[in-house]
């Protein structure tokens, strides 16, 4: 009977518990600390995600894989993997920019939904007081009112508008986090393929990966969900617990984003040790598919050579033979 992906992954985890737990917990703690740091200024996420978060996650992937095969990892080696993320060979491993833009789109769409729903709730609960407060705030902002005047309006009526705005801006956060983590995780399956190709041409490598995803995206996604569905569920559960703590204990809307973000990322500390072997097993199943994608990319490149009118027939044959031999050596 064929062993399932989950059982294979768990067996891999049990064989190297110390390695996966140490790297997974460290990576989860780094995400939590980075998120807390970015709460000082949300715009810091634009820099922190591509420059710190994704390279750290990349280095954790590589370190886990090497530790699992018995190779020791020192701090210098981890930093080397961190920096290697910026090499052309690994560019696009997580599709970070695309994933971040999708995340912003999800956040923006849900922001409108929560605004509409909460606007109706507040209008029903507070009536004209709420409507007049919203109108007053908009007029003050448009007329260039001072910061102190805007804060006073937000805090009026026991902080009614402040609470409303914090609810609207905070509740979409866990859904955006879940979406972002899914997109970068699904795209990172190709990371191991990139790592196993020495001195590969980046454009050819990207074409090979695109071919593999185009042909087997549905199957890849199905197997990804079998192993890693908690990537999406955990931030929602954690944020729900954070919201519960807010409503029962804290009750200060200023701290709501902190509680939701903390709730979204803290559960990953416990899941990441299982996540890394999941991804390794997932890539192992589709390793030959990525290699087939590489061969298809080579064939496409050779077709361009054959259609070139600037080379003689002999030059075409020599270049084709050289390219094939070079590609075989890289594999």
C-alpha positions in Angstrom: 0.0 0.0 0.0 1.3 3.4 -1.0 2.3 5.6 2.0 0.4 8.9 2.2 2.2 12.2 2.0 1.2 13.0 5.6 2.6 9.8 7.0 5.8 10.2 5.0 6.3 13.7 6.2 5.6 12.8 9.9 8.2 9.9 9.6 10.7 12.4 8.2 9.9 14.7 11.2 10.3 12.0 13.7 13.7 11.1 12.3 15.0 14.7 12.8 12.8 16.1 15.5 15.6 18.4 17.0 16.4 19.9 13.6 12.9 20.7 12.6 11.8 22.0 16.0 14.8 24.2 16.5 14.6 25.8 13.1 10.8 25.9 13.0 10.4 27.6 16.4 13.1 30.1 15.6 11.5 31.0 12.3 8.1 31.4 14.0 9.5 33.6 16.8 11.2 35.7 14.2 7.9 36.3 12.4 6.2 37.3 15.6 8.9 39.7 16.6 9.0 41.2 13.1 5.3 41.7 13.1 5.3 43.3 16.5 8.1 45.6 15.3 6.2 46.6 12.2 3.2 47.6 14.3 5.2 50.8 15.2 4.7 51.8 11.5 2.8 49.7 9.1 4.7 51.0 6.1 7.8 49.2 7.5 6.2 46.0 6.2 7.0 47.1 2.7 10.7 46.8 3.5 10.6 44.1 6.2 8.8 41.4 4.2 11.1 41.2 1.2 14.3 42.2 2.9 13.9 40.2 6.2 10.9 37.9 6.4 11.3 36.1 3.1 15.1 35.6 3.2 14.7 34.3 6.8 12.1 31.8 5.7 14.2 30.8 2.7 17.3 30.2 5.0 15.1 28.2 7.3 13.9 26.0 4.4 17.5 25.3 3.3 18.8 24.8 6.9 16.1 22.3 7.7 16.8 20.3 4.6 20.5 20.2 5.3 20.1 19.3 8.9 17.7 16.5 8.0 20.5 14.9 5.9 23.0 15.2 8.7 24.9 18.4 7.7 25.6 20.7 10.7 24.4 24.4 10.3 26.3 27.2 12.0 25.2 30.8 12.3 27.6 31.8 9.5 26.0 29.2 7.2 22.5 30.4 8.0 23.5 33.9 7.2 25.0 32.7 3.9 21.6 31.1 3.0 19.9 34.3 4.1 22.0 36.3 1.6 21.7 33.7 -1.1 18.0 34.4 -1.3 18.9 37.6 -3.3 20.8 35.6 -6.0 19.2 35.5 -9.4 18.8 31.8 -9.1 16.3 32.2 -6.2 14.6 35.3 -7.4 10.9 34.7 -7.4 11.0 31.6 -5.1 8.1 32.9 -3.1 6.6 35.3 -5.7 6.8 37.8 -2.9 5.7 40.9 -4.8 2.8 39.2 -6.5 1.8 37.6 -3.2 2.0 40.9 -1.3 -0.1 42.7 -4.0 -2.8 39.9 -3.7 -2.6 40.3 0.1 -3.3 44.0 -0.2 -6.1 43.4 -2.6 -7.7 41.0 -0.1 -7.3 43.5 2.7 -8.7 46.3 0.6 -11.8 44.3 -0.5 -12.5 43.1 3.1 -11.9 46.6 4.4 -14.9 47.8 2.2 -17.0 44.8 3.3 -16.3 45.4 7.0 -16.8 49.2 6.6 -20.2 48.6 5.0 -21.4 46.1 7.6 -20.1 48.0 10.6 -21.5 51.2 9.2 -25.0 49.7 9.2 -24.5 48.3 12.7 -23.3 51.6 14.2 -25.9 53.6 12.4 -28.6 51.3 13.9 -27.0 51.4 17.4 -26.1 55.1 17.6 -28.4 56.7 15.1 -27.8 60.4 14.2 -25.0 60.7 16.8 -22.9 58.4 14.7 -23.8 59.9 11.3 -23.1 63.4 12.6 -19.7 62.3 14.0 -18.7 60.8 10.7 -19.8 63.9 8.8 -17.9 66.1 11.3 -14.8 64.0 11.0 -14.8 64.1 7.1 -15.4 67.9 7.1 -12.6 68.5 9.6 -10.2 66.4 7.6 -11.1 68.1 4.3 -10.7 71.6 5.9 -7.2 70.8 7.2 -8.0 70.5 10.8 -5.2 69.9 13.3 -4.2 66.5 14.5 -5.5 67.4 18.0 -8.9 68.3 16.6 -9.2 65.0 14.7 -8.2 63.0 17.7 -10.7 64.8 19.8 -13.4 64.0 17.3 -12.4 60.3 17.3 -12.4 60.1 21.1 -15.8 61.9 21.5 -18.8 59.9 22.7 -16.6 57.4 24.5 -14.4 56.8 21.5 -17.2 55.7 19.3 -15.5 56.7 16.0 -12.1 55.5 17.1 -13.6 52.1 18.0 -15.4 52.0 14.6 -12.3 52.8 12.6 -10.1 50.3 14.5 -12.7 47.5 14.0 -12.9 48.3 10.2 -9.1 48.4 9.8 -8.3 45.4 12.0 -10.7 42.7 11.2 -9.5 42.1 7.6 -5.9 41.5 8.9 -6.1 37.8 9.7 -7.6 37.0 6.3 -4.9 39.0 4.5 -2.2 37.2 6.6 -3.7 33.8 5.8 -3.8 34.6 2.1 -0.3 35.9 2.0 1.1 32.8 3.8 -0.8 30.5 1.4 0.5 32.2 -1.7 4.2 32.3 -0.7 4.0 28.8 0.6 2.5 27.3 -2.6 5.0 29.1 -4.8 7.9 28.0 -2.6 7.6 24.3 -3.7 10.0 25.2 -6.5 12.6 26.4 -4.0 14.2 23.0 -3.7 14.4 22.6 -7.4 16.2 25.9 -7.7 18.6 24.8 -4.9 19.4 21.5 -6.7 20.4 23.2 -10.0 24.0 24.5 -9.9 24.8 27.5 -12.1 21.5 27.2 -14.0 20.4 30.0 -16.3 17.7 32.0 -14.2 15.5 32.7 -17.2 15.5 29.0 -18.2 14.9 27.9 -14.7 11.9 30.2 -14.3 10.5 28.9 -17.6 10.9 25.3 -16.4 9.1 26.1 -13.1 6.3 27.9 -15.0 5.9 24.8 -17.2 5.7 22.5 -14.1 3.1 24.7 -12.4 1.1 25.2 -15.6 0.8 21.4 -16.2 0.3 20.2 -12.6 -1.1 23.2 -10.7 -4.3 21.5 -9.7 -2.5 18.4 -8.4 0.1 20.5 -6.6 -2.5 22.6 -4.9 -4.5 19.5 -3.9 -1.5 17.9 -2.2 -0.4 21.2 -0.7 -3.8 21.5 1.0 -3.6 17.9 2.3 -0.4 18.8 4.2 -0.6 22.5 4.9 -4.2 23.5 5.3 -3.3 24.8 8.8 -1.3 27.6 7.1 -4.7 29.2 6.3 -6.7 28.1 9.3 -4.2 28.9 12.1 -4.1 32.7 11.7 -7.9 32.8 11.7 -8.2 30.8 14.9 -5.4 32.7 16.6 -6.9 36.0 15.6 -10.3 34.9 16.9 -8.6 34.1 20.3 -7.0 37.5 20.1 -10.3 39.2 19.5 -11.8 37.3 22.4 -9.1 38.5 24.7 -9.8 42.1 23.5 -13.5 41.9 24.1 -13.2 40.2 27.5 -10.1 41.7 29.0 -8.4 44.6 27.2 -11.4 46.5 25.7 -9.1 49.3 24.4 -9.4 49.5 20.6 -5.9 50.8 20.2 -4.5 47.3 21.1 -6.9 45.4 18.8 -4.5 45.3 15.7 -1.7 44.0 18.0 -3.8 41.2 19.5 -5.1 40.1 16.0 -1.6 40.1 14.5 -0.1 38.3 17.4 -2.9 35.8 17.3 -2.3 35.3 13.6 1.4 34.5 13.8 2.0 32.9 17.2 0.3 29.6 16.2 2.9 29.2 13.4 5.5 28.7 16.1 3.9 25.3 16.7 3.2 24.4 13.1 6.4 25.3 11.3 8.4 22.3 12.7 5.9 20.1 10.8 5.6 22.5 7.8 9.2 22.2 6.6 9.2 18.3 6.3 5.8 18.7 4.6 7.3 20.9 1.9 10.3 18.6 1.4 8.1 15.6 0.9 5.8 17.6 -1.4 8.7 18.6 -3.6 10.1 15.0 -3.6 6.8 13.8 -5.1 6.9 16.4 -7.9 10.7 16.5 -8.4 10.5 14.7 -11.8 7.8 17.0 -12.9 10.0 20.0 -12.4 12.8 18.2 -14.3 10.4 17.6 -17.1 9.6 21.3 -17.1 13.3 21.9 -17.4 13.5 19.7 -20.5 10.5 21.4 -22.0 12.2 24.8 -21.4 15.3 23.5 -23.1 13.3 22.3 -26.1 11.6 25.7 -26.4 15.0 27.4 -26.3 16.4 25.0 -29.0 13.4 25.8 -31.2 14.4 29.4 -31.1 17.9 28.5 -32.0 16.6 26.4 -35.0 14.4 29.3 -36.2 17.3 31.8 -36.1 18.3 33.2 -39.5 21.6 34.6 -38.2 23.4 31.3 -37.8 24.5 28.8 -40.3 23.3 25.2 -40.1 26.6 24.0 -38.7 26.6 26.8 -36.1 23.1 25.8 -35.1 24.0 22.2 -34.7 27.1 23.0 -32.6 25.3 25.4 -30.3 22.4 22.9 -29.9 24.8 20.1 -29.0 26.8 22.3 -26.6 23.6 23.5 -24.9 22.2 20.0 -24.4 25.5 18.7 -23.0 25.7 21.7 -20.6 22.1 21.2 -19.4 22.7 17.5 -18.8 25.7 18.3 -16.6 23.6 20.7 -14.5 21.0 18.1 -13.8 
